[in-house]
Amino acid sequence: MGKYFGTDGFRGRANETLTATHAYKVGRFLGNYCQREGERARIVVGKDTRRSSYMLEYALAAGITASGADAYLLHVTTTPSVSFVVKSEGFDCGVMISASHNPYEDNGIKIIGRGGEKMEEDVLLRIEAHLDGRTLLPLATGDRIGRTVDYVAGRNRYLGYLLSLSRTSFRGMRVGLDCANGSAWATGKAVFDALGAEVHLTGADPDGVNINRDCGSTHPETLRFLVKERGLDIGFAFDGDADRCVCVDERGELADGDSILYLCAKHMKARGELEGDGVAVTVMSNSGLVRSLSREGISCAVTPVGDRFVYEEMLARGYSLGGEQSGHIIFRKYASTGDGILTALKVMETVLAAKCQLSVLTEGLTRFPQVVRSVRVNDQSVIGSERVRDAVNKAEQLLGEGRLLLRPSGTEPVVRILAECQSEEDCRAAVRIAEEAIVKEEGGTCAEL
């Protein structure tokens, strides 16, 4: 990770660690970087529903046009839609303004390269150099100054693309959607309505400050209640920019990214669509997923956390499916990044093809008890301290043949702690040991687990 850009873009507290000035400078760099001889660069920009997204959108567009490129504004849309539009319509790059699953006070800038994939690391480092004032860029003048273009048509073409991928009607299915008061608010219902489902919504009333608040993929309890209360067949919860999806079955039970990978991998293998007979997963996935897929003749390649790493592994191994427990699922034939709505469509396809309920399709997935804790820190390097290393050794002895994972988040100032073994009680105790050491090292006190 660089100084500003983590595993999922430049993310920070709006107007504190991520300001309109930062956005303007990013726009200035991209507008200059994307210029080609004799052609004006075109850069497409999307945003989520955070109040600060408008500020950052206009600052970014100002920087792009000041460098002589044109900024095409998709307005409120999803991260995968920006990726789709960049790749399918020949844009020079794309930018999504979103902090994904973070609270509304945060925001972020994600940059997408010409192929619809996350921008290369070396380019991000050059952007960071410009942000720090280590490079000077010329300003466009006269008729070389760029313009902004209202490009909601691009978002509509993305919706048309999603609809074209569905192999069956959803008529007769009662579906719950939790749009996280975010980007899916503008797209999710439209897609499911068009495919004939009876749609029940929650998290679909964004006001600029309620994105991800007690809703969406990080708070699926709202959707679980909706599905049970109304007797729905299935439910899907997205995050703020709709690149994640988790499911709720007809009983109101959660099916996370591991469950989605399991049922979709089996379905795709049966249809001859699982290239390489393997799936790319991350270190956060439950070890039971690896064992369960192995029983089906499906191998797993394990990567660091981040859909960038998952996608790179998929390319290297020729896999068509990969993803994260959090709900970032990549279907490489159709997208180069996680796409929550696409994932929901693929799960629906699997359920309808099997002619049974979601709960039945996940019965064969073995899960080991797993406890995950996020500890807010001032300095993520705290995990390398002697106190924390000693605590990790103690916790690992408690877990026996299980595992303990500590990693700095690439999207928030936190350290993630994961413990997995045969006993949930031992998992909690191990996490507690590691958390106490981290908090004490930073001079704080520990909350109850």
C-alpha positions in Angstrom: 0.0 0.0 0.0 1.2 3.5 -0.7 0.8 6.7 1.3 -2.7 7.5 0.0 -3.9 4.5 -2.0 -4.7 1.3 -0.1 -6.2 -2.0 -1.4 -9.3 -0.3 -2.6 -8.4 3.3 -3.6 -7.7 6.5 -1.8 -10.0 6.4 1.3 -10.3 8.7 4.2 -12.5 11.0 6.3 -14.2 13.6 4.0 -12.6 17.0 4.2 -10.1 15.8 6.7 -7.8 13.2 5.2 -9.6 13.2 1.8 -10.4 16.7 0.6 -11.7 18.5 -2.5 -8.1 19.6 -3.1 -7.0 16.0 -3.3 -9.8 15.2 -5.7 -8.8 18.1 -7.9 -5.2 17.0 -8.0 -6.2 13.4 -8.9 -8.3 14.9 -11.7 -5.4 17.0 -12.9 -3.1 14.0 -13.0 -5.5 11.7 -14.8 -6.5 14.4 -17.3 -2.9 14.8 -18.2 -1.8 11.2 -18.0 -4.6 9.9 -20.3 -3.9 12.3 -23.2 -3.1 10.7 -26.5 -1.5 12.3 -29.5 -4.1 14.2 -31.4 -7.0 13.0 -29.3 -8.8 14.4 -26.3 -8.9 12.0 -23.4 -12.3 10.9 -22.0 -12.7 9.9 -18.4 -15.9 8.5 -16.9 -16.9 9.4 -13.3 -19.4 7.7 -11.0 -20.3 8.3 -7.4 -22.3 6.8 -4.5 -24.9 8.6 -2.4 -22.7 10.2 0.3 -23.2 13.9 0.7 -19.5 14.5 0.2 -19.6 12.6 -3.1 -21.0 15.7 -4.9 -18.1 17.8 -3.6 -15.5 15.3 -4.7 -17.2 14.7 -8.1 -17.1 18.4 -9.1 -13.6 18.9 -7.8 -12.4 15.8 -9.7 -14.2 17.0 -12.9 -12.6 20.5 -12.5 -9.1 18.9 -12.4 -9.8 16.6 -15.4 -11.1 19.5 -17.5 -8.3 21.8 -16.4 -5.8 19.3 -17.8 -7.6 19.2 -21.1 -9.6 16.0 -20.8 -13.4 15.5 -20.9 -15.2 14.3 -17.8 -18.3 12.1 -18.4 -20.5 12.0 -15.3 -22.6 8.9 -14.6 -23.9 10.5 -11.4 -25.1 8.0 -8.7 -24.0 4.5 -9.9 -22.2 1.4 -8.9 -18.4 0.7 -9.0 -18.9 -2.2 -11.4 -20.9 0.0 -13.8 -18.0 2.3 -14.1 -15.7 -0.6 -14.9 -18.2 -1.8 -17.5 -18.5 1.5 -19.2 -14.8 2.1 -19.3 -14.1 -1.2 -21.0 -17.1 -1.4 -23.3 -17.1 2.1 -24.5 -13.4 2.8 -24.9 -12.8 5.4 -22.2 -9.3 6.2 -21.2 -10.0 5.5 -17.5 -12.7 5.7 -14.9 -13.1 7.0 -11.4 -15.6 5.9 -8.7 -16.2 8.1 -5.7 -17.1 5.9 -2.8 -15.9 4.5 0.5 -17.8 1.3 -0.2 -19.0 -0.2 3.1 -17.6 2.6 5.3 -19.8 5.1 7.2 -21.0 8.2 5.4 -18.3 10.4 7.0 -15.7 8.6 4.9 -15.3 8.7 1.2 -12.9 7.4 -1.4 -11.5 7.6 -4.9 -11.1 4.4 -6.9 -9.4 4.5 -10.2 -10.1 2.1 -13.0 -7.8 1.5 -15.9 -8.6 1.3 -19.6 -9.3 -2.4 -19.5 -11.9 -2.0 -16.7 -9.5 -3.3 -14.1 -8.1 -1.6 -11.0 -5.4 0.9 -12.1 -1.8 -0.3 -12.0 0.3 0.2 -8.9 3.0 2.3 -10.7 0.4 4.8 -11.9 -1.0 5.1 -8.4 2.4 5.9 -7.1 2.8 8.6 -9.7 -0.5 10.1 -8.6 0.8 10.1 -5.0 3.9 12.0 -6.1 1.6 14.6 -7.7 -0.5 14.8 -4.5 2.7 15.6 -2.6 3.7 18.3 -5.0 6.6 16.5 -6.5 5.4 16.9 -10.1 4.1 19.9 -12.0 1.6 19.6 -14.8 0.6 22.1 -17.5 -2.8 23.7 -17.5 -4.9 23.5 -20.7 -5.8 26.8 -22.3 -8.1 28.1 -25.0 -10.0 25.4 -26.9 -7.9 22.7 -25.3 -9.8 23.1 -22.0 -12.0 20.0 -21.4 -15.7 19.8 -20.8 -18.1 17.9 -18.6 -20.7 15.6 -20.2 -23.9 14.3 -18.6 -23.6 10.6 -19.3 -26.5 8.8 -17.5 -26.9 6.9 -20.8 -23.8 4.9 -19.8 -25.4 3.7 -16.6 -28.5 2.7 -18.6 -26.4 0.6 -21.0 -24.9 -1.2 -18.0 -28.4 -2.1 -16.8 -29.2 -3.4 -20.2 -26.1 -5.5 -20.1 -27.1 -7.1 -16.7 -30.5 -7.9 -18.1 -29.0 -9.6 -21.1 -27.1 -12.0 -18.9 -30.1 -13.5 -17.2 -31.0 -16.9 -18.6 -34.4 -17.2 -17.0 -37.4 -15.1 -15.8 -37.7 -14.4 -12.0 -41.5 -14.4 -12.3 -43.1 -16.0 -9.2 -40.0 -15.3 -7.0 -40.5 -13.0 -4.0 -37.1 -11.2 -3.5 -35.9 -8.9 -0.8 -33.2 -6.3 -1.7 -31.2 -4.2 0.9 -29.6 -1.4 -1.1 -27.6 0.0 1.8 -29.0 3.4 1.0 -26.3 3.5 -1.6 -25.6 3.0 -5.2 -27.8 -0.1 -5.7 -30.8 2.2 -4.8 -30.6 3.5 -8.4 -30.2 0.1 -10.1 -31.1 -3.0 -8.1 -34.9 -2.8 -8.1 -34.9 -1.8 -11.8 -33.1 -5.0 -12.8 -35.2 -7.4 -10.6 -38.4 -5.7 -11.7 -37.5 -6.1 -15.3 -36.9 -9.8 -14.8 -40.3 -10.3 -13.3 -39.5 -10.7 -9.5 -41.8 -9.4 -6.8 -39.4 -7.0 -5.1 -39.4 -5.9 -1.5 -37.0 -3.1 -0.6 -35.1 -1.9 2.4 -32.2 0.5 2.6 -33.6 2.3 -0.5 -34.1 5.8 0.9 -30.7 7.6 0.7 -30.4 11.0 2.3 -26.6 11.6 2.0 -25.8 10.5 5.6 -27.5 7.1 6.0 -25.4 5.0 3.6 -24.5 1.6 5.2 -26.2 2.7 8.5 -27.7 -0.4 10.1 -28.3 -1.8 6.6 -26.5 -3.4 3.7 -24.0 -6.3 3.5 -22.3 -5.3 6.7 -25.6 -5.2 8.7 -27.6 -8.1 7.1 -29.9 -8.4 10.2 -32.3 -5.8 8.6 -32.7 -8.0 5.5 -33.0 -11.1 7.6 -35.9 -9.6 9.4 -37.6 -8.5 6.1 -37.3 -11.9 4.6 -38.7 -13.7 7.6 -41.5 -11.2 8.3 -42.8 -11.2 4.7 -42.1 -14.8 3.9 -39.8 -14.1 1.0 -38.0 -16.7 -1.1 -34.6 -15.1 -0.9 -32.9 -11.8 -0.1 -29.7 -9.9 -1.3 -27.8 -7.2 0.6 -25.4 -4.9 -1.2 -22.8 -2.4 0.2 -22.5 1.3 -0.5 -21.1 1.1 -4.0 -22.8 -2.3 -4.8 -19.6 -4.3 -5.6 -20.5 -6.7 -2.7 -23.4 -9.0 -2.2 -24.4 -11.4 0.6 -27.6 -13.5 0.6 -30.3 -14.4 3.0 -32.2 -17.7 2.5 -35.9 -18.4 2.9 -35.4 -19.1 6.6 -33.7 -15.7 7.2 -30.2 -17.3 7.5 -27.2 -15.5 6.2 -25.3 -16.9 3.2 -22.0 -14.9 2.9 -19.4 -14.8 0.2 -18.1 -18.3 1.0 -21.6 -19.7 0.6 -22.0 -17.9 -2.7 -18.7 -19.2 -4.0 -19.6 -22.8 -2.9 -23.0 -22.9 -4.6 -21.9 -21.1 -7.8 -18.7 -23.1 -8.2 -20.7 -26.4 -8.0 -23.3 -25.0 -10.5 -20.7 -23.8 -12.9 -18.7 -27.0 -12.7 -21.8 -29.1 -13.5 -22.4 -26.9 -16.6 -18.8 -27.0 -17.7 -18.3 -23.3 -17.0 -15.8 -23.5 -14.2 -12.6 -22.9 -16.0 -9.5 -24.6 -14.4 -11.9 -26.5 -12.1 -10.7 -24.0 -9.4 -11.7 -20.9 -7.4 -9.6 -18.0 -6.1 -10.4 -17.2 -2.5 -8.7 -15.1 0.2 -7.1 -15.9 3.6 -10.3 -14.7 5.3 -12.4 -17.5 3.7 -13.4 -20.3 6.1 -11.1 -23.3 5.8 -14.3 -25.4 5.5 -14.9 -23.9 2.1 -11.6 -25.2 0.8 -12.4 -28.7 2.1 -16.0 -28.6 0.9 -15.0 -27.6 -2.6 -12.2 -30.2 -2.6 -14.8 -32.9 -2.1 -16.5 -31.7 -5.3 -13.2 -31.9 -7.3 -12.7 -28.1 -7.1 -9.4 -26.7 -6.0 -8.8 -23.3 -4.3 -6.0 -20.8 -4.7 -5.6 -18.6 -1.6 -4.7 -15.0 -2.0 -4.2 -11.9 0.2 -7.4 -9.9 1.0 -8.5 -7.6 -1.8 -10.4 -8.2 -5.0 -7.4 -6.9 -6.9 -5.4 -9.9 -5.7 -8.3 -12.3 -6.3 -8.6 -11.1 -9.9 -4.8 -11.3 -10.5 -4.8 -14.9 -9.3 -7.8 -15.7 -11.5 -6.0 -14.4 -14.5 -2.8 -16.3 -13.7 -4.6 -19.6 -13.3 -7.3 -19.1 -15.9 -10.1 -19.3 -13.3 -13.6 -18.0 -14.1 -14.7 -17.6 -10.5 -13.2 -16.0 -7.4 -14.1 -13.9 -4.4 -14.1 -12.9 -0.8 -16.1 -13.9 2.3 -17.3 -10.3 2.5 -19.2 -10.7 -0.7 -16.8 -9.4 -3.4 -17.5 -12.1 -6.1 -15.9 -12.0 -9.5 -17.4 -13.8 -12.5 -14.5 -13.2 -14.9 -16.5 -14.0 -18.1 -18.8 -11.1 -17.3 -16.8 -8.6 -15.2 -13.3 -7.7 -14.1 -14.3 -6.6 -10.6 -16.8 -7.6 -7.9 -20.4 -6.8 -8.9 -23.1 -7.2 -6.3 -26.1 -7.1 -8.6 -24.4 -9.5 -11.1 -23.7 -11.8 -8.2 -27.4 -11.7 -7.1 -28.4 -12.6 -10.7 -26.0 -15.6 -10.7 -27.3 -16.9 -7.4 -30.9 -16.5 -8.6 -29.9 -18.5 -11.8 -28.4 -21.2 -9.6 -31.4 -21.5 -7.3 -33.9 -21.5 -10.2 -31.9 -24.1 -12.2 -31.7 -26.4 -9.1 -35.5 -25.9 -8.5 -34.9 -25.8 -4.8 -34.4 -23.3 -2.0 -31.1 -21.6 -1.2 -30.8 -23.3 2.1 -30.7 -26.7 0.4 -27.9 -25.6 -2.0 -25.6 -24.6 0.9 -26.2 -27.7 3.1 -23.0 -29.4 1.9 -20.7 -26.5 3.0 -18.7 -27.3 6.1 -17.8 -24.4 8.3 -15.4 -24.2 11.2 -16.2 -21.7 14.0 -14.6 -18.4 13.1 -14.5 -15.1 15.0 -13.5 -11.8 13.3 -12.8 -8.6 15.2 -11.8 -5.2 13.9 -9.6 -3.1 16.2 -9.3 0.6 15.5 -5.6 1.7 15.8 -3.5 4.8 15.4 -0.7 2.9 13.7 -1.3 -0.4 12.0 2.4 -1.4 12.4 1.5 -2.1 16.0 1.0 -5.8 15.0 4.7 -6.1 14.6 5.5 -5.1 18.2 7.0 -7.6 20.6 4.0 -7.5 22.9 1.6 -8.4 20.1 3.9 -11.1 18.7 4.0 -12.7 22.1 0.2 -12.5 22.4 -0.1 -14.1 18.9 2.1 -17.0 20.0 0.0 -17.5 23.1 -3.3 -17.4 21.1 -2.0 -19.8 18.5 -1.2 -22.3 21.2 -4.8 -22.1 22.4 -6.1 -22.7 18.9 -4.1 -25.8 18.4 -4.5 -26.9 14.7 -6.6 -23.8 14.1 -5.3 -20.5 12.8 -5.0 -16.9 13.8 -4.6 -14.1 11.3 -3.8 -10.4 12.0 -3.7 -8.0 9.1 -3.9 -4.3 8.6 -7.0 -3.2 6.7 -6.4 -1.5 3.4 -9.6 0.5 3.7 -9.9 1.7 7.3 -7.5 2.5 10.2 -8.1 -0.9 11.8 -6.4 -4.2 12.3 -8.5 -7.3 11.5 -8.1 -10.3 13.8 -9.4 -13.7 12.6 -9.4 -16.8 14.7 -10.6 -20.2 13.4 -10.7 -23.6 15.1 -13.0 -26.4 16.2 -14.3 -24.4 19.2 -16.0 -20.9 19.0 -15.2 -20.4 22.7 -11.4 -20.9 21.9 -11.7 -18.6 18.9 -13.2 -15.8 21.1 -10.5 -16.3 23.7 -7.7 -16.2 21.1 -9.1 -13.0 19.6 -9.4 -11.5 23.0 -5.7 -12.2 23.7 -4.6 -10.5 20.5 -6.9 -7.6 20.8 -5.8 -6.8 24.4 -2.2 -6.8 23.3 -2.9 -4.4 20.5 -5.0 -2.0 22.6 -2.4 -2.0 25.5 0.4 -1.4 23.0 -1.5 1.7 21.9 -2.2 2.8 25.5 -5.9 2.1 25.6 -8.3 -0.3 27.3 -10.2 -3.2 25.8 -14.0 -3.3 25.2 -16.0 -6.5 25.8 -16.0 -9.1 23.1 
